[in-house]
Amino acid sequence: MDTIATILSSVLAPGPFLAMIGSSILGVFIGALPGLNPVMAIALLLPLTYSMDPLVALAMVAGIYNGSMYGGAIPAILLRIPGTPAAIATTFDGYPMAQKGEAARALKIACWSSAIGGTASALALITVGPLLARATLAFGPAEYFWIAVFGMASVGVLVGNDAVKGLMAAVFGLLLGTVGLDQLSGVPRYTFGQTWLLSGLDLIVILVGLYAMPPVLSLAEKADLSGLSSRDLKLEAVRVPWSEIKSIIPTWIRSSLIGIGVGILPGAGGNVAAFLSYNAAKNASDDPKSFGKGNPNGVAAAECGNNADNAASMIPALALGIPGNVVAALVLGALLIHGLQPGPQLFHQNPQLVGGFMVEMLLTSLIILVVGGAAATRVFAQVQRLPGVLLVPSVLVLMTVGVYVINGRVVDLWIMFAAGACGYFLEKMSVPLAPIVLGLILGPMAEQNIRRALLISRGDVTELVTRPISATIAVATLALIVWPIATAILRRRKAAREPANTAPQDRTTP
Amino acid sequence: MKNLLIGIALLPLVTSPALADYPERAIEVTVPAPAGGGTDTSARKLAILLEEELGQSLAILNVAGGGGSVGVTQFMQARPDGYSLLATWNSPITTVPQVQQTVYGLDSFTPIASTSETAYTMCVKPDFPAETGAEFLDELAANPDKYTYGNDGIGGTMQLAAERIFQQRDIKAVAIPFGGAGETLQNFLGGHIDIYGGSISPVLPYVESGEAKCLIVTSAAPVEALPQAAGLESLGLEAQETLLWRLVLAPAGLDQAIADRLVAALEKTVNDPEYVEFLATKGELPNVVAGEALTRRLQTEYDGLAEVSKKLGLSQ
């Protein structure tokens, strides 16, 4: 009990407290600007914090991380441009809502969902995290292979109305994922002797091009000289009725659990969590057809899922010293700088600091409610009022700057523009873009891990399904694929039977 | 960025660099790794101290990709005027050219000085049938292809460091490449691979908790933090030493006076107690080697790695 009191008082001291508020605001802005991402912001900020109190430094990490995950939703809803990779799934229903004039409601739901996901995740980090961390060690290459396949199986939800086009997009994504130096053989693939292709296609570069350019170009096509008038914006005091909140609660619970589960596994990120949550929400819905057309549950699932990934991704980092993503690696670096060795003993040796960081992850999730709900949303929603002639060049400049600073390479800008042109034409041909990104993320994960698993088993394929965890995920994947087909066949039979009640039945029944 | 712009703006005004006044404008330091990694944090920390020492600001430019070769390739366009430096770890210079086609070689640079170094280690679970480095190698040699070892990627420095030792003793172990030491550690602790191969600091807490037994380090001398691990010298393999080390380079043809000025500044800042303490948190030790000695160090390592990668069939 004493520890909790001292932790709270040290976290709520002026230094860390102001750092949390300031960095949450900063995080929302970073997330909202396509190209700029939390990894970069934290990487650039941390060296400046070496001389500070570690709790202040960690407060900044927590604020930027949680803030940016919500911030990514703002352009996703308003402009169909995901501010971060994890906000792709937010565009599916967020943008249709905005088009229906419900932008403010979508933003409010996104904000609440982010805060709830983040809070649930932080609570998991504080309570069960350290115990669960050990269990994740049972996940080896074979298990990660199946997780990637499971994620890919969910592509069915994303392909839209035309399955062939959706699958083509997914395969295109898989192909893009093979570019670069193969980690397992050291052989360059599809690099055409170009050094800059050796490290593969950077996910954020492709994403910004693919996802941000088509909406910008379609804005440019309209070439409108005036934006929305402030009267049409309808931002003031949107009330989300209790009945609607009640209908979202199951989505929040489901997405929080999915986000935490994905986060605790090193190597799978917020984007995977958001896709899986969205998928689960759609499957569980009574009216799956309404998804993609502005269902608030879609926004809630995606935003809750990606924020629930945040604190949970710190569990393996803090408990085992194994960073699950780049942000966690940066946090580990920051702890080391302050003389703390992450790993099993960290909790015993320095409960103050670890506990403090966990509480900061929790508090920054709640700060989002205030910062995001009251301030940032209103500021950013003004973007809609900008006329296209101003908005298009501004977004293009921001994208270009954001992409350039990721690797400091001009060639990335050309990749971005190429991906943008690609995305623009694919969209004109109504090819869905999400499967491309999913293929790009999960393809390399599946490929590398199946090869690692086979190296370890000396080529014995049965190892992939005889281990208990991998077998479970394999069966779940199979069910995910077979279930919709089976229900569709059953429904069709039923439909065929009912109107033609006489003819076929006569033959079978004497 | 601002300094960089000012530097570019001043460029036409500086007609003949007066060496006595070097440096009289900002220095751009290319780091061929992403912001936030080990090489980047080392360089940024050092840059803060160097700014005080040189009285000019240093602008860090991260150019990531291709195991460092993308940044180094871009750096090849820089002029040897002392205002463009490369802060890198050894792999892009000595390892990457073995397995990739690169436009640069050792003679493309004026070596300034090395800054810090750390060894790699190989660790096993406590029930592994060996207690010393010698027994470890004997066990591996007696059981070809029985054990799997994780490393940081095929053709990476860690794998080559291990294979240099293995080839001397006719050891065949199955290399399982992972994305980095964290992933290797995760798979080692989960029992998916038999041997952890990677940098020392991630595995250190598990040595203290008794879950890992580190039996060998890839430096000639033993490492204080890992008393059970044998240094290569005690195994008669000191010629196979392979370290992870960091260094500062300039383009070939740099004026000797400027190089000397930089060596003096690095000598002072690297050994600054603040920097030494910073290095210790990452398990690294300061070691400033400059001039001819550094050229020899690079050449020896380059030749050793060329030999092992040729035997592994990885060479370009």
HADDOCK unambig.tbl for C-alpha pairs under 7 A between the chains (distance, minus, plus):
assign (segid A and resid 40 and name CA) (segid B and resid 35 and name CA) 6.98 0.50 0.50
assign (segid A and resid 43 and name CA) (segid B and resid 35 and name CA) 5.71 0.50 0.50
assign (segid A and resid 43 and name CA) (segid B and resid 36 and name CA) 4.72 0.50 0.50
assign (segid A and resid 44 and name CA) (segid B and resid 35 and name CA) 6.90 0.50 0.50
assign (segid A and resid 137 and name CA) (segid B and resid 186 and name CA) 6.19 0.50 0.50
assign (segid A and resid 137 and name CA) (segid B and resid 187 and name CA) 6.98 0.50 0.50
assign (segid A and resid 137 and name CA) (segid B and resid 189 and name CA) 6.67 0.50 0.50
assign (segid A and resid 137 and name CA) (segid B and resid 190 and name CA) 4.46 0.50 0.50
assign (segid A and resid 138 and name CA) (segid B and resid 190 and name CA) 5.33 0.50 0.50
assign (segid A and resid 140 and name CA) (segid B and resid 187 and name CA) 6.13 0.50 0.50
assign (segid A and resid 140 and name CA) (segid B and resid 192 and name CA) 6.02 0.50 0.50
assign (segid A and resid 183 and name CA) (segid B and resid 153 and name CA) 5.65 0.50 0.50
assign (segid A and resid 183 and name CA) (segid B and resid 154 and name CA) 6.27 0.50 0.50
assign (segid A and resid 183 and name CA) (segid B and resid 177 and name CA) 6.95 0.50 0.50
assign (segid A and resid 184 and name CA) (segid B and resid 153 and name CA) 6.53 0.50 0.50
assign (segid A and resid 184 and name CA) (segid B and resid 154 and name CA) 5.72 0.50 0.50
assign (segid A and resid 184 and name CA) (segid B and resid 177 and name CA) 5.84 0.50 0.50
assign (segid A and resid 185 and name CA) (segid B and resid 154 and name CA) 5.90 0.50 0.50
assign (segid A and resid 186 and name CA) (segid B and resid 154 and name CA) 5.43 0.50 0.50
assign (segid A and resid 186 and name CA) (segid B and resid 155 and name CA) 6.22 0.50 0.50
assign (segid A and resid 195 and name CA) (segid B and resid 66 and name CA) 6.85 0.50 0.50
assign (segid A and resid 195 and name CA) (segid B and resid 70 and name CA) 5.98 0.50 0.50
assign (segid A and resid 196 and name CA) (segid B and resid 65 and name CA) 6.98 0.50 0.50
assign (segid A and resid 196 and name CA) (segid B and resid 70 and name CA) 5.86 0.50 0.50
assign (segid A and resid 198 and name CA) (segid B and resid 65 and name CA) 6.96 0.50 0.50
assign (segid A and resid 198 and name CA) (segid B and resid 66 and name CA) 4.82 0.50 0.50
assign (segid A and resid 199 and name CA) (segid B and resid 65 and name CA) 4.93 0.50 0.50
assign (segid A and resid 199 and name CA) (segid B and resid 66 and name CA) 4.55 0.50 0.50
assign (segid A and resid 321 and name CA) (segid B and resid 202 and name CA) 6.80 0.50 0.50
assign (segid A and resid 322 and name CA) (segid B and resid 182 and name CA) 5.00 0.50 0.50
assign (segid A and resid 322 and name CA) (segid B and resid 186 and name CA) 6.55 0.50 0.50
assign (segid A and resid 323 and name CA) (segid B and resid 182 and name CA) 6.32 0.50 0.50
assign (segid A and resid 330 and name CA) (segid B and resid 36 and name CA) 6.38 0.50 0.50
assign (segid A and resid 336 and name CA) (segid B and resid 281 and name CA) 5.69 0.50 0.50
assign (segid A and resid 337 and name CA) (segid B and resid 278 and name CA) 6.55 0.50 0.50
assign (segid A and resid 337 and name CA) (segid B and resid 281 and name CA) 6.06 0.50 0.50
assign (segid A and resid 339 and name CA) (segid B and resid 281 and name CA) 6.11 0.50 0.50
assign (segid A and resid 343 and name CA) (segid B and resid 205 and name CA) 5.92 0.50 0.50
assign (segid A and resid 407 and name CA) (segid B and resid 34 and name CA) 6.68 0.50 0.50
assign (segid A and resid 407 and name CA) (segid B and resid 62 and name CA) 6.23 0.50 0.50
assign (segid A and resid 407 and name CA) (segid B and resid 63 and name CA) 5.09 0.50 0.50
assign (segid A and resid 407 and name CA) (segid B and resid 64 and name CA) 5.37 0.50 0.50
assign (segid A and resid 408 and name CA) (segid B and resid 61 and name CA) 6.91 0.50 0.50
assign (segid A and resid 408 and name CA) (segid B and resid 62 and name CA) 5.93 0.50 0.50
assign (segid A and resid 408 and name CA) (segid B and resid 63 and name CA) 5.13 0.50 0.50
assign (segid A and resid 409 and name CA) (segid B and resid 63 and name CA) 6.46 0.50 0.50
assign (segid A and resid 452 and name CA) (segid B and resid 176 and name CA) 6.36 0.50 0.50
assign (segid A and resid 455 and name CA) (segid B and resid 176 and name CA) 6.88 0.50 0.50
assign (segid A and resid 456 and name CA) (segid B and resid 148 and name CA) 6.87 0.50 0.50
